[in-house]
Every structure is written in C-alpha cells, then in structure tokens.
Amino acid sequence: MKSFPFKVSPLIVGSMALVFTSLANAEEQSLTLSKAIELVQQSAVVSARQERAKAWAFKPEQVGSLPDPILSLGALSFPVDTFNRDQENMTQLQVGISQALPFPGKLGQKEASARHMANAARYDLNELKSQLVSQVQVRWWNLFYADRALEIVLKNQELLRQFIRIAETKYKVGKGLQQDVLLAQLELSKLLDSHIQWVAIRNQEQARLNALLNQVASKTIVLPQSVDEQLPALASEQTLRQQAMTARPMLAKQQQYIYSAEAEVHVAEKEYYPDFKLGVSYGLRESNPVTGLDRADLTSVTLSMSIPFGVIQDAQLGQRKAETAQAEFAYLDAQARVQAEVGVEVANYLKAKDQVSLFKQGIIPQAQQTVASMLAAYQVNKVDFLNLVRTQITLYNYETQYWKVLAQAKQSLARLDAAVGKNMHGIAHQSKEKAVNKYVENHHE
C-alpha cells in the first residue's frame, strides 16, 4: 500500500473536524418539515380550540340531566300577635322538596343536540389542525424555495465574476472588447439586485412561518439543504372527491350541525306538551296548650304543570326548522367548496409535477450543456460574449424555476391533503372501500 507523499497537519485535521461538527450541528438544528408540522400542532391556537372542544364535551351531561331538586323551609300560619307556635292549630314549621320534571323525551333530545355540537367541536379541531398543517407546509416550501434561489444567485455571481476575468484577460491581450467586460459587470449588478430582493423575500417568509409556529418573527430559521424531490402519483380525481366526502372534518362538522338542529326541532315539538313539578312537604306542629294533647304533623304532596298556549311554541318550532334548513344549505355549500378545492389542487399538482419532470430531465441538462459548449467556444473566439452571458442567465432562470415548480407541487399536495381531509400519499394503492373503512376505524378510536 502506497503512503501519502505528505503529512497532514494536526491543525488541518482539527479544523476539518470542527467544520464537519458545525455542519452536523446545523443539520440537526435545522427545521425539517416534520418538525414544523409538530410545532404548529402545539401552537396556542390549537390549544385554544382543544379547550373549546373539551368544554363542549361537558355540555351533554348538563342539559340531559334533571334540574337539581329544590329544598324549601317555611314557617306557616304564625299568629302575628304572639308568634307562639302552639297558639293556632295550623301553625307549623315546614320542610319540603320539589323536583321539576320536563315532558318525557325532552331531556334526551336536548342531550342529543349538545352531543352533536360536541362532536362538531371535535371535528372543527381536526379541521383546524389540517388547515394549519397545510399552511405551515406552504410557508416552509416558500422558505425552502427562497433558500435555493439565493444559493443559485450566489453561484451565478461567482460564474459571472469568472466571465469578467476571462473578458478582461482577452481585452488586455487585444482579443476581446471592452463592452464585453462592461456587459458582464452589468449582469453581475443585476444579480446583486436579485440577491437583495431574495433576501427580503426570505425574511418575509421566515416571519410568516414564525408566526404560524408561535415564534418571534425575527427568529432565524435554518432549513435542511436537501429534500425528497420525489412527487407521488395520485388516485383519480373522482376517487379523491369521494374520499373528501367521507374524510374531510369540515363536512363531518356540518353534518353534526344538521343533526343538532334536527334534535332541537324535536325539542321544540315537545314544548307543546306540559312540563311538571312534583313537590313533597312535611309540617311540624306543637301540642295543644289547653288540653296538652299532641297535634298531628301534616304532610302535603303537590303536582303542578305548565300550560302551553302555543304562541311561543309556534315561534320556537319555526325558528328551529329554519336553523335546520340553514345547516342543510351550509352543508351543501361546504360540499361544493370541497369538491372545487380538490379539483383545483389536483390540476395544480399535476401541472407542477409535469413541469418538475421537464425541467429536471430536459431543460436544465440541455441548458447546462449549452453553457459549457458556448464557454469553450467563446474562449477560442467562436461565440460572442453577449450570447454566452445570455445563455448563463437563461440557465440561472431555469434552475430557479425548477425549485419554484417543485415547491408549488409540494404545496399543492399539502393543500390537497387538507382538502381531502387526510394524507393522500400512497392513496393510489388503496381501494375506496379500504380507505373508508380505515377512516371509520380512526373515527371510532
């Protein structure tokens, strides 16, 4: 085995180790997409919605239970001249208890209505999480695109500096033109301006992403240098639409609103029947002061009921029926919007996916070959400098456009997940029945 012809300095080894350690730490501390999704699901807005769902979960038991009984204490038939308990036969100390009894079935319908509202609050929480996950992915990919654009700008600045050096060398030996040097310097200035704009764009996207994650707007976010550039195949648009009808939390929430409104209609129908109140009391009397004989204690049982006249009940029933119709129309509107969202995002995703393939496999490799060929030709005076610079700028635009359409594809996929109500990765390998069954199982869990 041959040995190296030189010795590696310990200082160099230490410096290299420090560099690799720094890179490893930066990668470990970088905000991956999965970390961003995890953070947004722990945000204050999600916590607030969770507490709202918890609050609604306590409601059914409250409205479905009988009202608390009422304990009453009284002093009856006391003579106002002496206030003696034994003077009059009917003077007594009384203790009683009464219980309100709504018409049978009314409490059950109220409980059902509240239970559906509690379910709606839970679906609303799931919808919020889904939308936040979609939004954070969109912002994350915008930031990643800005990073790649800045990287390309810096790379092209260095290339143009090389072009300037080549043009200056040729000009000094009389084989080039001064205008070539000036042209290259102009294009470099344009790239410097582009760099300023991309820095501003990145700062804006960073602030928006920090806001979603409940972080300080100025907090520096470092993203990974590489990502999975693969774009999965989708099921048919019809399959995705059907999935959305069963899996989208927003639609499930609207259905629960309908069920709740229908239960309230049943409550309003039962308002035409009387509610009852049952009471029992016990009265203690003193002995007769004249005869010395004990007076018997007294007990009473009362049953009272309301008398519905129908005027208030008619208005209540009309209101509840109108609210049910409103909920049904809102559900139809939500269905139409979900169907439209699915169609739009499928179209956007397929378009961006095709563009990604075209840029990666066709346009960019061809442009890179063209730039390399023209640079070699320019060095032997077979191509003018203007065409060389234009070709390099075109490659720069294509490379930037590639990351843009890749980010757009990933964003459309994220929006599609939110529109359908579940992660669609690999859905093409599931039948509709299996997908629906999986949703039902998750729902019951």
BAKOL-246136 format. One line per field, with one value per residue: residue in one letter; x, y, z of N, C-alpha, C in turn. Coordinates in steps of 0.2 Angstrom, whole numbers, plus 2048, in hexadecimal, padded with zeros to 3 digits. Layout:
BEGIN
r <- a	...
nc1 <- X	...
nc2 <- Y	...
nc3 <- Z	...
cac1 <- X	...
cac2 <- Y	...
cac3 <- Z	...
cc1 <- X	...
cc2 <- Y	...
cc3 <- Z	...
//
This chain:
BEGIN
r <- m	k	s	f	p	f	k	v	s	p	l	i	v	g	s	m	a	l	v	f	t	s	l	a	n	a	e	e	q	s	l	t	l	s	k	a	i	e	l	v	q	q	s	a	v	v	s	a	r	q	e	r	a	k	a	w	a	f	k	p	e	q	v	g	s	l	p	d	p	i	l	s	l	g	a	l	s	f	p	v	d	t	f	n	r	d	q	e	n	m	t	q	l	q	v	g	i	s	q	a	l	p	f	p	g	k	l	g	q	k	e	a	s	a	r	h	m	a	n	a	a	r	y	d	l	n	e	l	k	s	q	l	v	s	q	v	q	v	r	w	w	n	l	f	y	a	d	r	a	l	e	i	v	l	k	n	q	e	l	l	r	q	f	i	r	i	a	e	t	k	y	k	v	g	k	g	l	q	q	d	v	l	l	a	q	l	e	l	s	k	l	l	d	s	h	i	q	w	v	a	i	r	n	q	e	q	a	r	l	n	a	l	l	n	q	v	a	s	k	t	i	v	l	p	q	s	v	d	e	q	l	p	a	l	a	s	e	q	t	l	r	q	q	a	m	t	a	r	p	m	l	a	k	q	q	q	y	i	y	s	a	e	a	e	v	h	v	a	e	k	e	y	y	p	d	f	k	l	g	v	s	y	g	l	r	e	s	n	p	v	t	g	l	d	r	a	d	l	t	s	v	t	l	s	m	s	i	p	f	g	v	i	q	d	a	q	l	g	q	r	k	a	e	t	a	q	a	e	f	a	y	l	d	a	q	a	r	v	q	a	e	v	g	v	e	v	a	n	y	l	k	a	k	d	q	v	s	l	f	k	q	g	i	i	p	q	a	q	q	t	v	a	s	m	l	a	a	y	q	v	n	k	v	d	f	l	n	l	v	r	t	q	i	t	l	y	n	y	e	t	q	y	w	k	v	l	a	q	a	k	q	s	l	a	r	l	d	a	a	v	g	k	n	m	h	g	i	a	h	q	s	k	e	k	a	v	n	k	y	v	e	n	h	h	e
nc1 <- 804	803	80A	805	80C	80E	80D	7FF	7FA	7F7	7EF	7E8	7E0	7D9	7D2	7CA	7C2	7BB	7B4	7AC	7A5	79E	796	78E	787	780	777	771	76A	762	752	748	73B	732	734	730	722	71F	721	717	70C	70C	709	703	6F6	6F1	6F1	6E7	6DC	6DB	6D7	6CB	6C4	6C5	6BD	6B0	6AE	6AA	69D	691	68E	68A	67E	676	672	667	660	668	661	656	657	64D	649	63E	633	623	613	614	60F	60E	60D	612	61C	61D	620	617	60B	601	5F8	5FD	609	61A	62A	632	63A	63F	641	643	642	646	63F	641	638	636	644	649	654	65D	65E	664	670	675	676	680	68A	68D	692	69D	6A4	6A6	6AE	6BA	6BD	6BF	6CB	6D3	6D3	6D9	6E6	6E9	6E9	6F3	6FE	6FF	701	70D	716	715	71B	728	72D	72D	737	742	743	747	754	75B	75A	762	76E	771	772	77E	787	787	78B	799	79C	79B	7A4	7AF	7AE	7B0	7BD	7C3	7BE	7C5	7D2	7D3	7D1	7DC	7E6	7E3	7D9	7CC	7BD	7BA	7AD	7A8	7AD	7A6	799	799	79B	790	785	789	787	779	776	77A	771	766	769	767	75A	755	75A	751	745	747	748	73B	733	739	735	727	726	72B	721	716	71B	71B	726	733	733	73F	748	755	753	759	75A	75A	767	764	757	749	746	73D	72D	71E	712	701	6F0	6E1	6D8	6CB	6CB	6D1	6C8	6BE	6C4	6C6	6B8	6B6	6C0	6C4	6C5	6BE	6B2	6AD	6AB	6A1	696	694	68F	683	67C	67B	673	667	664	661	655	64D	64D	646	63A	635	633	626	61F	61B	626	62B	62A	62E	62B	62F	62A	62D	625	628	620	61B	617	606	602	5F8	5F1	5FC	5FE	607	609	606	613	614	614	617	614	617	613	617	615	61B	612	611	60E	610	614	621	627	625	62D	639	63B	63A	646	650	64E	652	65F	664	662	66B	677	677	678	685	68D	68C	692	69F	6A3	6A3	6AE	6B8	6B9	6BD	6C9	6D1	6D1	6D8	6E5	6E9	6EB	6F5	6FF	702	706	712	719	71C	724	72F	735	738	741	74B	750	751	751	75B	767	76A	76C	777	781	781	786	793	798	798	7A0	7AD	7AE	7AE	7BA	7C3	7C0	7B4	7A7	79D	79E	792	788	78D	78C	77E	779	77E	776	76A	76B	76C	75F	757	75B	757	74A	747	747	73D	732	732	730	723	71C	71E	717	70A	707	707	6FC	6F2	6F2	6EC	6E0	6DA	6DA	6E2	6F2	6F8	702	707	6FA	6F6	6F8	6EE	6DE	6CE	6C5	6CD	6D3	6C9	6C5	6D0	6D0	6C4	6C7	6D1	6CA	6C1	6CA
nc2 <- 7FA	80B	819	82A	838	843	84A	84C	85A	85C	867	86A	85E	860	86B	867	85E	866	86D	863	85F	86B	86C	860	863	86E	868	860	869	86F	874	868	862	85A	85D	86A	868	861	86B	874	86E	86F	87C	88B	88F	882	87C	884	881	874	874	87A	870	866	86D	86D	85F	85D	861	859	851	85A	860	855	850	84F	85E	865	860	86A	870	875	880	885	88F	88E	896	89E	8A6	8B8	8BF	8B9	8B0	8A3	892	888	88E	88E	882	87F	884	881	87A	878	86D	869	861	862	85E	861	85B	859	856	845	83F	84C	850	846	849	856	853	84B	855	85D	854	851	85E	85E	854	85B	865	85E	859	865	869	860	864	870	86D	866	870	879	871	870	87D	880	878	87D	88A	885	87F	88B	892	889	889	896	895	88D	895	8A0	899	895	8A2	8A6	89D	8A0	8AD	8AB	8A4	8AE	8B7	8AF	8AF	8BD	8BE	8B6	8BE	8CA	8C5	8C1	8CE	8D5	8CF	8D2	8CB	8CC	8D5	8E5	8E8	8DB	8D9	8E3	8DF	8D3	8D7	8DF	8D5	8CE	8D8	8D8	8CB	8CD	8D6	8CE	8C5	8CD	8CF	8C1	8BE	8C7	8C1	8B5	8B8	8BD	8B1	8A9	8B0	8AF	8A1	89F	8A6	89D	892	897	89F	8AB	8B8	8BC	8B1	8A7	89B	88B	881	870	86B	862	85A	84E	84B	844	841	83C	830	833	82E	82C	83B	83A	830	836	841	839	834	840	843	83A	83B	848	854	860	85E	853	85A	864	85B	856	862	863	857	85B	866	860	859	863	867	85D	85F	86B	867	860	869	86D	865	863	868	861	862	85B	85A	858	85A	85D	860	866	866	86E	868	869	877	878	86B	863	859	851	858	852	850	857	852	856	854	859	85C	865	86D	874	87E	87E	88A	88B	896	89B	88E	88C	895	891	885	888	890	886	87D	885	887	87A	878	882	87C	871	877	87D	872	86D	877	876	86A	86C	876	86E	864	86C	871	865	862	86D	86D	860	862	86D	866	85B	863	86A	85F	859	863	863	857	85A	865	85F	854	858	866	86D	864	866	873	875	86E	876	882	87E	87A	886	88E	888	88A	898	89B	899	8A2	89F	8A1	8AF	8BA	8BF	8B6	8AB	8B0	8B2	8A5	89F	8A6	8A2	895	897	89C	891	887	88D	88E	880	87D	884	87F	872	875	87A	86F	867	86F	86F	862	861	86A	862	857	85D	861	855	84F	846	83E	83C	834	826	822	81E	810	80B	804	80B	806	801	80D	814	80C	80C	819	81A	811	818	823	81E	81A
nc3 <- 800	7FB	803	808	800	808	819	823	82B	83D	840	835	835	840	83D	832	839	842	838	832	83E	841	835	837	843	83F	836	83E	846	83D	836	832	827	82D	83B	83B	838	844	84E	84A	84D	85B	85E	865	860	85C	869	86F	867	86A	878	877	870	87B	884	87E	87F	88C	88C	887	892	89C	896	894	8A0	8AE	8B6	8C5	8D4	8DF	8EF	8FC	90A	916	920	925	927	933	942	942	94D	958	954	958	957	95B	95C	952	948	93B	93A	936	933	924	918	908	8F8	8E7	8D5	8C5	8B6	8A6	897	891	888	883	88A	885	877	878	87E	873	869	86F	86F	862	85F	866	860	854	858	85A	84D	847	84E	848	83B	83C	83F	834	82A	82F	82E	821	81D	824	81D	810	813	817	80C	803	80A	808	7FA	7F9	7FF	7F6	7EA	7EE	7F0	7E3	7DD	7E3	7DE	7D1	7D1	7D4	7C8	7BF	7C3	7BF	7B2	7AF	7B3	7A8	79D	7A0	79F	791	78C	78F	788	77C	775	778	77C	784	787	78A	797	79E	79C	7A3	7AF	7B1	7B1	7BC	7C6	7C5	7CA	7D7	7DB	7DA	7E4	7F0	7EF	7F1	7FE	805	802	808	815	818	816	820	82B	82A	82B	838	83F	83E	845	852	856	859	84D	847	849	844	837	832	825	81E	813	808	801	7FF	7EF	7E8	7E0	7E4	7DC	7D9	7DE	7D3	7CF	7D2	7DC	7E6	7E8	7EE	7F9	800	803	80E	817	81A	827	828	821	828	834	830	82E	83B	840	839	83E	84C	84B	846	851	85A	854	857	865	865	860	86B	874	874	87C	88E	89B	8AB	8BD	8CC	8DD	8EE	8FF	911	920	931	940	950	961	967	972	97B	97D	97D	975	967	957	947	93B	92B	919	908	8F7	8E7	8D5	8C7	8B7	8A8	89C	88C	880	873	86B	86D	86B	85E	858	85C	856	849	848	84B	840	835	838	837	829	825	829	821	814	816	817	80A	803	808	804	7F6	7F5	7FA	7F0	7E6	7EB	7EB	7DD	7D8	7DE	7DA	7CC	7CD	7D3	7CA	7BF	7C4	7C7	7BB	7B5	7BE	7BB	7AD	7AE	7B6	7AF	7A2	79D	7A6	7A6	798	797	79F	798	78D	792	796	78A	783	78A	789	77B	77A	780	776	76D	765	768	76C	77B	780	77D	784	792	792	791	79D	7A6	7A2	7A6	7B4	7B7	7B3	7BC	7C8	7C6	7C6	7D4	7D8	7D2	7D7	7E5	7E4	7E0	7EB	7F4	7EF	7F1	7FF	801	7FB	803	80E	808	805	812	817	817	807	802	7FA	7F8	7EC	7EC	7F3	7F5	7F3	7FD	807	80B	810	81A	822	826	82E	838	83E	842	84C	855
cac1 <- 800	807	808	804	813	80F	80A	7F9	7FB	7F2	7EB	7E3	7DC	7D5	7CE	7C5	7BE	7B7	7AF	7A7	7A1	799	791	78A	783	77B	772	76C	766	75E	74B	745	734	72E	735	72B	71B	71E	721	711	706	70C	709	6FE	6F0	6EF	6EF	6E1	6D6	6DA	6D4	6C4	6C1	6C4	6B7	6AA	6AD	6A6	696	68C	68C	686	677	672	671	662	663	669	65B	656	655	649	648	639	62F	61C	60D	616	60B	612	60C	617	621	61E	61F	612	605	5FC	5F9	600	610	61F	631	632	63F	63D	645	640	646	643	63F	640	634	63A	647	64B	65B	661	65F	668	677	677	678	687	690	68F	696	6A4	6A8	6A8	6B4	6C0	6BE	6C2	6D2	6D7	6D3	6DE	6EC	6EB	6EA	6F9	703	700	704	714	719	716	720	72E	72F	72F	73E	747	744	74B	75B	75E	75B	768	774	772	775	785	78B	787	790	7A0	79E	79B	7AB	7B4	7AD	7B3	7C4	7C4	7BE	7CA	7D9	7D3	7D1	7E3	7EB	7E0	7D5	7C5	7BB	7B9	7A6	7A7	7AE	7A1	793	799	79A	789	782	78B	783	772	776	77B	76A	761	76B	764	752	754	75B	74B	740	748	746	734	731	73B	730	720	726	72B	71A	712	71E	71B	72D	735	733	746	74C	758	751	75E	757	75F	76A	761	750	747	743	738	726	71A	70C	6FA	6EA	6DD	6D5	6C4	6CC	6D3	6C2	6BA	6C7	6C4	6B2	6B5	6C6	6C5	6C2	6B9	6AC	6AA	6A8	69A	691	692	68A	67C	679	67A	66D	662	662	65E	64F	649	64C	641	633	633	631	61E	61D	61D	62C	628	62E	62C	62D	62D	62C	62B	624	628	61B	61C	611	600	604	5F3	5F0	602	5FF	60B	606	609	616	611	618	613	616	615	615	615	617	61A	60C	613	608	611	617	628	629	625	633	63F	63B	63C	64D	654	64E	656	666	665	663	671	67D	677	67B	68C	690	68C	697	6A5	6A4	6A5	6B4	6BD	6BA	6C1	6D0	6D4	6D2	6DD	6EB	6EC	6ED	6FB	704	704	70A	718	71D	71F	729	735	738	73B	747	751	752	752	754	761	76D	76B	76E	77E	785	782	78B	79A	79B	799	7A6	7B3	7AE	7B0	7C1	7C7	7BD	7AF	7A1	79E	79D	78B	784	78F	788	777	778	77F	771	764	76B	76A	758	754	75D	753	743	746	746	737	72C	732	72D	71C	71A	71D	712	704	706	705	6F5	6EE	6F1	6E7	6D9	6D7	6D9	6E7	6F9	6F7	708	706	6F3	6F5	6F8	6E9	6D7	6C9	6C2	6D2	6D5	6C3	6C5	6D5	6CD	6BF	6CB	6D5	6C5	6BF	6D0
cac2 <- 800	811	81E	831	83B	848	849	850	85E	85B	86D	869	859	863	870	863	85B	86B	86F	85E	85F	871	86A	85B	867	872	864	85D	86E	871	873	864	863	856	861	870	865	85F	871	878	86B	871	883	88E	88E	87B	87B	888	87D	86D	876	87B	869	864	870	86A	858	85D	864	855	84E	85F	862	84F	84E	853	864	864	861	870	86F	87B	880	88A	890	88F	897	8A0	8AC	8BE	8C3	8B6	8AC	89D	88C	884	891	88C	87B	87E	886	87C	87B	873	86B	866	860	862	85C	863	855	85A	851	840	840	852	850	842	84D	85B	84F	849	85B	85F	84F	853	864	85C	851	860	869	85A	859	86C	869	85C	868	875	86A	864	876	87B	86D	872	884	880	875	882	88F	882	87F	891	893	884	88C	89C	893	88A	89A	8A3	895	896	8A8	8A7	899	8A4	8B3	8A9	8A2	8B4	8B9	8AC	8B2	8C3	8BD	8B4	8C3	8CE	8C2	8C2	8D5	8D7	8CC	8D5	8C6	8CD	8DC	8E8	8E7	8D5	8D9	8E7	8DB	8CE	8DB	8E1	8CF	8CD	8DD	8D6	8C6	8D0	8D9	8C8	8C2	8D1	8CD	8BB	8BF	8CA	8BC	8AF	8BB	8BD	8AA	8A7	8B4	8AB	89A	8A0	8A7	897	88E	89B	8A0	8B2	8B9	8BC	8AB	8A4	894	888	87B	86B	86C	85E	857	848	84E	840	844	835	830	834	82A	830	840	837	82C	83B	844	835	834	846	843	836	83C	84F	856	865	85B	850	860	866	856	857	868	861	853	85F	86A	85C	857	869	867	858	862	870	864	85D	86F	86E	861	866	865	85F	863	857	85D	855	85E	85A	865	864	86A	86E	866	86E	879	877	864	85F	853	852	859	84E	853	857	852	858	852	85E	85B	86A	86C	87A	87E	881	88D	88A	89C	89A	888	88C	899	88D	87F	88B	891	880	87A	889	886	874	87A	886	878	86D	87B	87E	86C	86C	87C	874	864	86F	879	869	861	871	871	85F	863	872	86A	85B	865	870	861	858	867	86B	858	858	868	861	852	85D	869	85B	84F	85A	86D	86F	861	869	87A	874	86C	87C	887	87B	87A	88D	891	886	88E	89F	89C	898	8A7	89C	8A4	8B6	8BA	8C1	8B0	8A7	8B2	8B1	89E	89E	8A9	89E	88F	899	89D	88A	884	890	88C	879	87C	887	87A	86D	878	87B	868	865	873	86C	85B	863	86D	85D	853	861	861	84E	84E	841	83E	838	831	81F	821	81A	809	809	804	810	803	801	813	816	808	80F	820	818	80E	81E	828	81B	81B
cac3 <- 800	7FB	808	806	800	80D	81F	825	831	842	840	82F	837	845	83A	82F	83E	844	833	832	844	840	830	83A	848	83B	833	843	848	838	837	82D	826	832	841	83A	839	84B	851	849	851	862	85F	869	85D	85D	870	870	864	86E	87E	875	86F	882	888	87B	881	892	88B	887	899	89F	894	894	8A7	8B2	8BA	8CC	8D9	8E3	8F6	8FF	911	917	926	923	92C	93A	944	942	954	95D	951	95C	953	95E	95D	94C	946	935	93A	935	930	91E	914	902	8F2	8E0	8D0	8BE	8B2	89F	893	88F	881	882	88C	881	871	87A	87E	86C	866	872	86D	85B	85F	869	85A	84F	85A	859	846	846	850	843	835	83D	83F	82D	827	832	82C	81A	81D	826	817	80B	815	817	805	801	80D	805	7F4	7F9	800	7F0	7E6	7F1	7EF	7DC	7DC	7E5	7DA	7CA	7D2	7D3	7C1	7BB	7C4	7BB	7AB	7AF	7B2	7A2	799	7A1	79C	78A	78A	790	783	775	772	77B	77C	78A	788	78D	79E	7A0	79B	7A8	7B6	7B2	7B3	7C3	7CA	7C5	7CF	7DE	7DD	7DB	7EB	7F5	7EF	7F4	805	808	802	80D	81C	818	817	826	830	829	82E	83F	842	83E	84A	858	857	857	846	845	84A	83E	836	82E	822	81C	80C	803	802	7FB	7E9	7E5	7E0	7E4	7D8	7DC	7DB	7CF	7D2	7D4	7E2	7EB	7EA	7F2	7FF	804	806	814	81B	81B	82D	827	81F	82E	839	82E	82F	842	841	837	843	852	849	846	858	85D	851	85C	86B	864	860	872	878	873	882	894	8A0	8B2	8C3	8D1	8E3	8F5	905	918	925	938	944	957	964	969	978	97F	97F	97E	970	961	951	942	936	924	913	902	8F0	8E1	8CF	8C3	8B1	8A4	897	886	87C	86C	867	86E	868	856	856	85D	851	842	848	84A	839	831	83A	834	822	824	82A	81B	80E	817	815	803	801	80A	7FF	7EF	7F6	7FB	7EA	7E2	7ED	7E8	7D6	7D6	7E0	7D6	7C6	7CE	7D5	7C4	7BB	7C7	7C7	7B4	7B4	7C2	7B6	7A7	7B0	7B8	7AA	79B	79C	7AA	7A3	792	798	7A2	792	788	795	796	783	780	78E	785	774	77B	782	770	769	760	76B	770	782	782	77D	78A	798	792	792	7A4	7AA	7A1	7AA	7BB	7B7	7B3	7C3	7CD	7C4	7C8	7DB	7D9	7D0	7DC	7EB	7E2	7E0	7F2	7F7	7EC	7F4	805	801	7F9	809	812	805	806	819	81A	813	801	800	7F9	7F7	7E6	7ED	7F8	7F2	7F7	802	80C	80D	814	820	827	829	833	83E	842	845	852	85A
cc1 <- 804	805	808	80B	813	80B	804	7FA	7F5	7ED	7E6	7DE	7D7	7D0	7C8	7C0	7B9	7B2	7AA	7A2	79B	794	78B	785	77E	776	76E	768	761	756	749	73E	730	72F	730	724	71A	71D	71A	70B	707	70C	703	6F7	6ED	6ED	6E8	6DB	6D5	6D6	6CC	6C0	6C0	6BE	6B1	6A9	6A9	69F	691	689	688	67F	673	670	66B	664	664	662	65B	653	652	648	643	636	628	618	60F	612	610	612	611	61D	622	61C	619	60B	5FF	5FE	5FD	607	615	625	631	638	63D	642	641	645	642	644	63C	63C	638	63D	64B	653	660	663	664	670	679	67A	67F	68C	692	693	69D	6A8	6AA	6AE	6BB	6C2	6C1	6C9	6D6	6D8	6D8	6E5	6EE	6ED	6F1	6FF	705	703	70B	719	71A	71B	727	731	731	736	743	748	749	753	75E	75F	762	76F	776	775	77C	789	78C	78B	797	7A1	79F	7A2	7B0	7B4	7B0	7BA	7C7	7C4	7C3	7D1	7D9	7D4	7D8	7E8	7E8	7DC	7CE	7C4	7B9	7B1	7A4	7A8	7A8	79B	793	798	793	784	783	787	77C	771	776	774	765	763	767	75D	751	755	754	746	741	746	73F	731	733	736	729	720	727	725	716	714	71E	722	72E	736	73A	74A	74E	756	756	75B	75C	761	767	75B	74E	743	73E	731	722	714	706	6F5	6E7	6DA	6CE	6C5	6CE	6CD	6BE	6BD	6C6	6BD	6B1	6BB	6C7	6C2	6BD	6B3	6A9	6A7	6A2	695	68F	68D	683	679	677	673	667	65F	65F	657	64A	648	646	63A	631	631	629	61B	61F	623	628	62D	62B	62F	62B	62F	62A	62B	624	624	61D	616	60C	602	5FE	5F2	5F6	603	603	607	609	60D	613	616	613	617	613	617	613	618	616	614	60E	60D	60A	615	61E	62B	62A	62B	639	640	63D	643	651	654	652	65D	668	666	669	677	67D	67A	683	690	691	691	69E	6A7	6A7	6AC	6BA	6BF	6BE	6C8	6D4	6D6	6D8	6E4	6EE	6EE	6F4	701	707	708	711	71D	720	724	72F	738	73B	741	74D	754	753	755	75A	767	76F	76E	776	783	786	787	792	79D	79C	79F	7AD	7B4	7B0	7B7	7C6	7C4	7B8	7A8	7A2	79C	796	787	786	78C	781	775	779	779	76B	765	76A	763	754	755	758	74C	742	744	73F	731	72C	72F	725	719	719	718	70B	702	704	6FD	6F0	6EC	6EB	6E0	6D6	6D6	6DD	6ED	6F7	6FD	707	6FF	6F2	6F5	6F3	6E2	6D3	6C7	6C7	6D3	6CF	6C3	6CA	6D3	6C8	6C2	6CE	6D0	6C2	6C4	6D0
cc2 <- 806	816	825	834	841	847	84E	854	85D	861	86C	864	85C	867	86D	860	860	86D	86A	85E	865	86F	865	85E	86B	86E	861	862	871	870	86F	865	860	85A	867	86E	864	866	874	875	86C	878	885	88D	887	87A	87E	884	877	86F	877	875	866	867	86E	863	858	85F	85F	852	854	860	85B	84D	852	859	862	865	867	86E	876	87A	886	88A	892	891	89A	8A6	8B2	8C1	8C0	8B2	8A6	897	888	887	88F	885	87A	881	881	87E	876	873	867	865	85F	861	85E	85D	857	855	84C	841	846	853	84C	845	853	858	84D	84F	85D	85A	850	859	863	859	856	864	865	85A	860	86C	865	860	86D	873	868	86A	879	877	86E	878	884	87C	879	887	88C	881	885	893	88F	887	892	89A	891	890	89E	89F	895	89C	8A9	8A3	89D	8AA	8B1	8A7	8A9	8B7	8B6	8AE	8B9	8C3	8BB	8B9	8C8	8CC	8C3	8C9	8D7	8D5	8CE	8D0	8C7	8D4	8DF	8E7	8E0	8D5	8DD	8E3	8D6	8D1	8DD	8DB	8CD	8D2	8DB	8D0	8C8	8D3	8D3	8C5	8C6	8CF	8C6	8BB	8C2	8C5	8B7	8B2	8BB	8B6	8A8	8AA	8B0	8A4	89A	8A2	8A1	892	891	89C	8A8	8B2	8B9	8B6	8A8	89C	891	882	876	86D	868	85B	851	84C	84A	842	83D	836	830	82F	82E	835	83E	834	831	83F	840	834	83A	846	83F	838	844	851	85B	863	857	855	862	861	856	85D	866	85C	856	863	866	85A	85D	86A	863	85B	867	86D	862	863	870	869	864	863	865	861	85F	859	859	859	85B	860	863	869	869	86B	86B	870	878	870	860	85A	855	853	855	852	853	856	853	855	856	85C	861	869	873	879	882	884	88D	890	89B	894	888	890	895	888	882	88D	88B	87D	87E	888	87F	875	87D	881	873	870	87C	878	86B	871	879	86E	867	872	873	865	866	871	86B	860	868	870	864	85D	869	86B	85E	85C	868	864	857	85D	866	85C	855	861	864	857	852	861	86F	86B	864	86F	87A	872	872	881	884	87C	882	890	88F	889	895	8A0	89B	89D	8A4	89F	8AB	8B6	8BB	8BA	8AB	8A9	8B1	8A9	89C	8A1	8A5	898	891	899	896	887	887	88E	884	879	880	882	874	86F	878	874	866	868	870	866	85C	866	867	858	857	861	85A	84C	848	841	839	834	829	81D	81D	813	807	809	809	80D	803	807	816	812	80A	815	81E	815	814	822	825	81B	821
cc3 <- 800	800	805	806	804	813	820	82B	836	842	83B	831	83C	842	836	833	840	83F	832	838	843	83B	833	83F	844	838	838	846	843	839	831	82C	82B	839	841	83B	841	84F	850	84C	858	863	863	866	85D	864	871	86D	868	875	87D	874	876	885	885	87E	888	892	88B	88E	89D	89D	894	89B	8AA	8B5	8C1	8D0	8DD	8EA	8F9	906	912	91E	924	929	933	93C	945	949	959	95A	954	957	955	95E	958	94A	940	935	93A	932	92A	91A	90E	8FD	8EC	8DB	8C9	8BA	8AB	89C	891	888	880	884	887	87A	872	87A	877	868	868	870	866	85A	861	863	855	851	859	852	844	848	84B	83D	836	83C	838	829	829	82F	824	819	81F	820	812	80D	815	810	802	803	809	7FE	7F4	7FB	7FA	7EB	7E8	7EF	7E7	7DA	7DD	7E1	7D3	7CB	7D1	7CC	7BD	7BD	7C0	7B4	7AA	7AF	7AB	79D	799	79E	795	788	78A	78B	77C	772	774	77A	783	78C	78B	794	7A1	7A1	7A1	7AF	7B7	7B4	7BA	7C8	7CB	7CA	7D6	7E0	7DE	7E2	7F0	7F5	7F2	7FB	808	808	807	814	81D	81A	81D	82C	830	82D	836	843	843	844	851	85A	856	850	843	846	844	83D	830	82B	81F	815	807	806	7FE	7F5	7E5	7E5	7DF	7DF	7DC	7DA	7D6	7D3	7D5	7DB	7E7	7ED	7EF	7F9	803	807	80D	819	81D	822	82D	825	825	833	837	82E	836	843	83E	83C	84A	850	849	84D	85C	85A	856	862	86B	864	867	876	878	879	888	898	8A7	8B7	8C9	8D8	8E9	8FA	90C	91D	92C	93C	94C	95A	966	970	97D	982	980	979	96A	95B	94C	93D	92F	91E	90D	8FC	8EB	8DB	8CA	8BC	8AD	89F	891	882	875	868	867	86A	861	854	857	858	84A	842	847	843	834	832	837	82C	820	824	824	815	80F	816	80E	800	802	805	7F8	7F0	7F7	7F4	7E5	7E4	7EB	7E1	7D4	7D8	7DC	7CF	7C7	7D0	7CE	7BF	7BD	7C6	7C0	7B3	7B8	7BD	7B0	7A9	7B2	7B3	7A3	79B	7A0	7A7	79C	792	79B	79C	78E	78B	794	78F	781	784	78B	77E	775	77D	77C	76B	763	762	76E	777	784	782	783	791	798	793	799	7A8	7A8	7A5	7B2	7BC	7B7	7BA	7C8	7CC	7C6	7CF	7DC	7D8	7D5	7E3	7EA	7E2	7E7	7F6	7F5	7F0	7FB	806	7FF	7FF	80D	80F	806	80D	81B	815	80D	7FF	7FF	7F8	7F1	7E6	7F2	7F4	7F6	7FD	808	80F	812	81B	825	82A	82F	839	842	845	84C	857	85E
//
